[in-house]
Amino acid sequence: MIHSPRVCVRTERLYRIAVFPEEERYVFAYTVTIRNLGRSQVQLLGRYWLITNGHGRETEVQGEGVVGEQPHIPAGGEYQYTSGAVIETPLGTMQGHYEMIDIDGAPFRIEIPVFRLAVPTLIH
């Protein structure tokens, strides 16, 4: 979990994994909860992800919003979404940041710490 003066981000891996080893494709799901700890509304404008597979190959993903939305998060409120990532190995990582603005339009960035993508049998 990461905290800023205004926003808290929590990531959670979901073990709904589609494994296609013959195609070297592993599909992972994850859930992110963004909680607004501030006293005024914020908006998520964009995202950046650095996805690293088990061989160290990096893929950058960036764009507007998340899952097709640029949510407004009221003071004390939260926004949660589930998305996924596809990598070529059964183990990898993700990290990144969100580009946000406050109610006055002032931009700020929320860092998302590294979290693991792993086929469950590999992490025992």
C-alpha positions in Angstrom: 0.0 0.0 0.0 1.3 3.5 -0.9 0.2 6.7 0.8 0.5 10.3 -0.4 -0.8 13.3 1.5 -4.0 12.9 -0.5 -4.4 9.4 -1.9 -3.8 5.8 -0.9 -3.3 3.0 -3.5 -3.5 -0.7 -2.7 -2.9 -3.5 -5.2 -4.0 -7.0 -4.9 -3.1 -9.9 -7.1 -6.0 -12.2 -8.1 -5.1 -15.8 -8.9 -7.4 -15.9 -11.8 -4.7 -16.8 -14.2 -4.9 -18.2 -17.7 -1.9 -20.2 -18.6 -0.9 -20.9 -22.1 2.7 -22.2 -21.8 2.8 -23.5 -25.4 2.2 -19.9 -26.5 4.4 -18.5 -23.8 1.6 -16.5 -22.5 0.5 -16.0 -18.9 -2.5 -13.8 -18.1 -2.7 -12.3 -14.6 -5.5 -10.3 -13.0 -5.0 -7.6 -10.3 -7.3 -5.2 -8.4 -6.3 -1.7 -7.5 -8.1 0.4 -4.8 -7.5 4.1 -4.8 -8.7 5.9 -1.7 -8.9 9.7 -1.5 -7.5 10.7 1.9 -7.8 14.4 1.2 -10.5 17.0 1.9 -11.5 17.6 -1.7 -12.2 15.6 -4.9 -9.4 14.3 -7.1 -9.4 12.9 -10.6 -7.3 10.2 -12.2 -6.2 11.3 -15.6 -3.7 8.7 -16.7 -1.6 5.7 -15.9 1.9 4.4 -16.5 2.9 0.7 -16.0 6.3 -0.9 -16.2 5.7 -4.6 -16.6 8.8 -6.9 -16.3 8.7 -10.6 -17.1 10.8 -13.3 -15.5 13.6 -12.8 -18.1 13.9 -9.1 -17.3 12.1 -8.0 -20.5 10.3 -4.7 -19.8 7.1 -3.5 -21.4 5.8 0.0 -20.8 2.0 0.7 -20.9 0.6 4.2 -20.6 -2.6 6.0 -21.5 -5.6 7.9 -20.4 -7.5 6.8 -17.4 -7.9 3.2 -16.3 -10.3 0.6 -17.8 -11.8 3.3 -20.0 -12.5 5.7 -17.2 -11.0 8.9 -15.7 -12.8 8.7 -12.4 -13.5 11.5 -10.0 -12.9 10.3 -6.4 -14.6 12.4 -3.8 -13.0 13.3 -0.4 -13.1 10.2 1.7 -14.2 8.1 -1.2 -12.5 5.3 -3.2 -12.4 3.9 -6.6 -11.6 0.2 -7.3 -11.0 -1.6 -10.6 -9.7 -4.9 -11.9 -7.5 -5.3 -14.9 -5.0 -7.6 -16.2 -1.5 -8.1 -17.7 -0.1 -10.6 -20.1 3.5 -11.7 -19.9 5.6 -14.5 -21.5 6.8 -16.1 -18.2 5.1 -17.5 -15.1 6.7 -14.9 -12.9 7.0 -11.1 -13.3 6.4 -7.7 -11.7 4.5 -4.5 -12.3 5.0 -1.0 -11.0 4.1 2.4 -12.1 2.2 5.6 -11.3 -1.1 7.5 -11.8 -1.3 11.1 -13.0 -3.9 12.9 -11.0 -5.3 16.4 -10.5 -6.9 18.0 -7.5 -10.1 20.0 -7.5 -8.2 23.1 -8.5 -6.6 21.4 -11.4 -3.2 21.1 -9.8 -1.4 17.9 -11.1 0.2 15.3 -8.9 1.6 11.8 -9.3 0.9 8.7 -7.2 3.6 6.1 -7.3 2.5 2.4 -7.4 5.2 0.2 -5.8 6.3 -3.0 -7.4 4.0 -6.0 -7.0 4.5 -9.6 -8.2 2.7 -11.5 -10.9 3.2 -15.2 -10.3 1.6 -18.5 -11.0 0.6 -19.6 -7.4 2.6 -22.8 -7.4 5.8 -20.7 -7.9 5.5 -18.7 -4.7 5.2 -21.4 -2.0 
